[in-house]
Amino acid sequence: KLEEFLDFKQLKTSLKEAILLDYYTAGFWWAKEMNFSLIQLSGFMDLLNFLLENLSDKHMTLVDNLKELGRALAGIGETDSERSGDLNFFSIEQAKAIIDYL
């Protein structure tokens, strides 16, 4: 199903498509094993895509990409609405697990 969603047409002959399918499938199953809700699963997949785009499109270094991850997860668990980010549907423990996974 993920292959269809990603609209991969050359999976059997394209190493790039095979690697991307592996990347997203591994992330999806990890998030499912973490018992993420549907909104959390969607947010995690969006985060995977965001980090991959930083590497492929913006040519960020690993260090810069990790800083972006930190900014994306900043404010989780805080009540101040100014500090909480778009991923505030994750708990602090889940955010730590995401960092460990990545």
Backbone as CSV, one residue per row, in Angstrom:
resi,resn,N_x,N_y,N_z,CA_x,CA_y,CA_z,C_x,C_y,C_z
1,LYS,0.820,-1.195,0.000,0.000,0.000,0.000,0.866,1.262,0.000
2,LEU,1.946,1.220,0.747,2.829,2.386,0.801,3.462,2.640,-0.562
3,GLU,3.774,1.584,-1.255,4.320,1.706,-2.621,3.328,2.447,-3.514
4,GLU,2.057,2.103,-3.400,1.030,2.784,-4.190,0.897,4.241,-3.770
5,PHE,0.890,4.495,-2.446,0.753,5.852,-1.933,1.895,6.740,-2.417
6,LEU,3.099,6.201,-2.432,4.267,6.968,-2.874,4.365,7.047,-4.395
7,ASP,3.474,6.323,-5.068,3.395,6.316,-6.524,4.704,5.865,-7.178
8,PHE,5.272,4.805,-6.612,6.485,4.239,-7.180,6.112,3.338,-8.343
9,LYS,6.715,3.595,-9.484,6.417,2.837,-10.701,7.546,1.883,-11.091
10,GLN,8.757,2.142,-10.574,9.923,1.365,-10.992,10.623,0.720,-9.800
11,LEU,9.842,0.247,-8.860,10.411,-0.287,-7.622,11.396,-1.426,-7.879
12,LYS,11.115,-2.273,-8.853,11.982,-3.425,-9.115,13.305,-3.036,-9.774
13,THR,13.356,-1.873,-10.405,14.579,-1.481,-11.111,15.206,-0.200,-10.570
14,SER,14.545,0.481,-9.648,15.062,1.738,-9.123,15.543,1.563,-7.692
15,LEU,16.849,1.686,-7.499,17.419,1.581,-6.167,16.898,2.708,-5.279
16,LYS,16.736,3.889,-5.845,16.229,5.036,-5.089,14.831,4.752,-4.541
17,GLU,13.955,4.244,-5.371,12.597,3.934,-4.916,12.618,2.839,-3.858
18,ALA,13.454,1.843,-4.037,13.541,0.746,-3.070,14.025,1.260,-1.710
19,ILE,15.013,2.133,-1.723,15.550,2.692,-0.477,14.500,3.562,0.211
20,LEU,13.812,4.399,-0.564,12.777,5.252,0.014,11.636,4.431,0.605
21,LEU,11.244,3.373,-0.093,10.191,2.510,0.423,10.642,1.864,1.739
22,ASP,11.884,1.426,1.805,12.450,0.860,3.033,12.424,1.885,4.169
23,TYR,12.858,3.101,3.878,12.932,4.189,4.853,11.558,4.466,5.465
24,TYR,10.571,4.646,4.613,9.234,4.969,5.106,8.549,3.764,5.749
25,THR,8.779,2.564,5.225,8.174,1.365,5.810,8.737,1.112,7.208
26,ALA,10.040,1.237,7.360,10.662,1.039,8.678,10.121,2.056,9.673
27,GLY,10.021,3.306,9.249,9.489,4.344,10.130,8.039,4.098,10.498
28,PHE,7.240,3.685,9.516,5.823,3.409,9.753,5.648,2.294,10.774
29,TRP,6.376,1.191,10.584,6.225,0.055,11.493,6.755,0.372,12.881
30,TRP,7.817,1.161,12.961,8.315,1.568,14.276,7.251,2.380,15.004
31,ALA,6.640,3.330,14.296,5.597,4.166,14.903,4.387,3.332,15.311
32,LYS,4.035,2.343,14.492,2.926,1.451,14.845,3.263,0.661,16.110
33,GLU,4.501,0.184,16.215,4.923,-0.556,17.404,4.932,0.326,18.651
34,MET,5.089,1.633,18.442,5.039,2.587,19.557,3.596,2.909,19.946
35,ASN,2.649,2.329,19.229,1.221,2.562,19.470,0.836,4.027,19.317
36,PHE,1.447,4.692,18.341,1.078,6.071,18.058,-0.359,6.125,17.566
37,SER,-1.051,7.172,17.940,-2.396,7.404,17.419,-2.273,7.762,15.936
38,LEU,-3.389,7.863,15.272,-3.375,8.193,13.845,-2.730,9.556,13.602
39,ILE,-3.062,10.551,14.415,-2.472,11.887,14.251,-0.972,11.858,14.544
40,GLN,-0.561,11.073,15.543,0.864,10.947,15.848,1.604,10.221,14.727
41,LEU,0.989,9.184,14.205,1.590,8.440,13.096,1.771,9.359,11.887
42,SER,0.754,10.134,11.596,0.832,11.084,10.481,1.931,12.126,10.728
43,GLY,1.990,12.643,11.945,3.025,13.627,12.283,4.417,13.046,12.198
44,PHE,4.572,11.797,12.618,5.882,11.147,12.549,6.307,10.936,11.097
45,MET,5.377,10.491,10.260,5.704,10.295,8.846,6.059,11.628,8.189
46,ASP,5.366,12.693,8.581,5.682,14.024,8.073,7.076,14.443,8.530
47,LEU,7.422,14.108,9.759,8.755,14.416,10.273,9.832,13.648,9.495
48,LEU,9.582,12.380,9.194,10.525,11.607,8.377,10.732,12.268,7.019
49,ASN,9.631,12.695,6.413,9.710,13.351,5.113,10.469,14.675,5.208
50,PHE,10.186,15.462,6.242,10.853,16.742,6.472,12.369,16.572,6.585
51,LEU,12.790,15.579,7.373,14.222,15.357,7.565,14.895,14.863,6.291
52,LEU,14.209,14.022,5.551,14.762,13.531,4.290,14.888,14.668,3.272
53,GLU,13.880,15.527,3.213,13.950,16.676,2.300,15.088,17.615,2.676
54,ASN,15.335,17.779,3.974,16.464,18.607,4.408,17.776,18.072,3.856
55,LEU,17.904,16.754,3.828,19.133,16.142,3.320,19.207,16.208,1.798
56,SER,18.110,15.832,1.143,18.158,15.701,-0.314,18.005,17.026,-1.048
57,ASP,17.095,17.885,-0.596,16.827,19.131,-1.316,17.691,20.292,-0.831
58,LYS,17.840,20.399,0.474,18.593,21.529,1.046,20.055,21.189,1.297
59,HIS,20.416,19.921,1.118,21.792,19.443,1.306,22.351,19.824,2.676
60,MET,21.507,19.696,3.698,21.931,19.995,5.066,22.900,18.931,5.553
61,THR,23.791,19.349,6.410,24.665,18.378,7.064,23.847,17.633,8.108
62,LEU,24.386,16.540,8.573,23.706,15.768,9.607,23.507,16.622,10.856
63,VAL,24.521,17.385,11.222,24.445,18.241,12.413,23.322,19.274,12.257
64,ASP,23.254,19.935,11.108,22.212,20.929,10.879,20.830,20.292,10.872
65,ASN,20.725,19.102,10.326,19.446,18.407,10.291,19.012,18.004,11.700
66,LEU,19.953,17.593,12.533,19.624,17.269,13.920,19.170,18.517,14.676
67,LYS,19.756,19.661,14.357,19.300,20.917,14.961,17.865,21.222,14.536
68,GLU,17.546,20.967,13.277,16.170,21.157,12.790,15.212,20.225,13.519
69,LEU,15.643,18.992,13.758,14.824,18.047,14.510,14.568,18.592,15.912
70,GLY,15.605,19.121,16.534,15.450,19.716,17.866,14.469,20.866,17.864
71,ARG,14.541,21.712,16.842,13.591,22.834,16.739,12.164,22.329,16.526
72,ALA,12.029,21.280,15.732,10.690,20.739,15.455,10.068,20.143,16.716
73,LEU,10.905,19.560,17.568,10.399,18.914,18.778,10.401,19.851,19.986
74,ALA,10.945,21.052,19.836,11.025,21.998,20.952,9.635,22.347,21.463
75,GLY,9.521,22.423,22.755,8.273,22.841,23.375,7.300,21.732,23.670
76,ILE,7.622,20.504,23.269,6.717,19.388,23.580,6.648,19.232,25.091
77,GLY,5.450,19.147,25.592,5.240,18.984,27.019,5.117,20.282,27.787
78,GLU,5.363,21.408,27.122,5.235,22.700,27.788,3.825,23.231,27.606
79,THR,3.365,23.952,28.599,2.007,24.492,28.528,1.964,25.841,27.844
80,ASP,3.081,26.545,27.783,3.126,27.848,27.129,2.888,27.665,25.638
81,SER,1.786,28.177,25.144,1.420,27.951,23.737,2.422,28.568,22.771
82,GLU,3.178,29.561,23.232,4.175,30.181,22.363,5.358,29.246,22.115
83,ARG,5.679,28.411,23.108,6.823,27.505,22.980,6.457,26.175,22.339
84,SER,5.211,25.760,22.479,4.848,24.447,21.937,4.754,24.526,20.423
85,GLY,5.271,23.509,19.770,5.316,23.506,18.312,4.170,22.743,17.691
86,ASP,4.328,22.439,16.414,3.294,21.724,15.667,3.185,20.264,16.079
87,LEU,4.168,19.759,16.782,4.186,18.341,17.150,3.824,18.134,18.614
88,ASN,3.044,19.049,19.174,2.723,18.976,20.598,1.758,17.849,20.948
89,PHE,1.351,17.052,19.975,0.522,15.883,20.252,1.365,14.689,20.690
90,PHE,2.694,14.851,20.708,3.576,13.826,21.251,3.871,14.133,22.708
91,SER,4.063,13.093,23.501,4.492,13.274,24.885,6.012,13.456,24.898
92,ILE,6.524,13.852,26.029,7.975,14.002,26.174,8.662,12.655,25.957
93,GLU,8.073,11.596,26.502,8.655,10.258,26.351,8.658,9.831,24.883
94,GLN,7.583,10.140,24.168,7.523,9.802,22.751,8.548,10.609,21.960
95,ALA,8.722,11.882,22.310,9.714,12.720,21.628,11.124,12.156,21.836
96,LYS,11.405,11.710,23.056,12.711,11.096,23.329,12.888,9.814,22.511
97,ALA,11.819,9.023,22.403,11.891,7.790,21.617,12.125,8.109,20.141
98,ILE,11.491,9.164,19.640,11.675,9.582,18.242,13.129,9.966,18.009
99,ILE,13.688,10.730,18.930,15.093,11.130,18.804,15.990,9.896,18.803
100,ASP,15.721,8.968,19.712,16.515,7.736,19.759,16.391,6.956,18.459
101,TYR,15.181,6.873,17.909,14.967,6.135,16.658,15.752,6.790,15.524
102,LEU,15.660,8.096,15.426,16.316,8.777,14.315,17.819,8.830,14.513
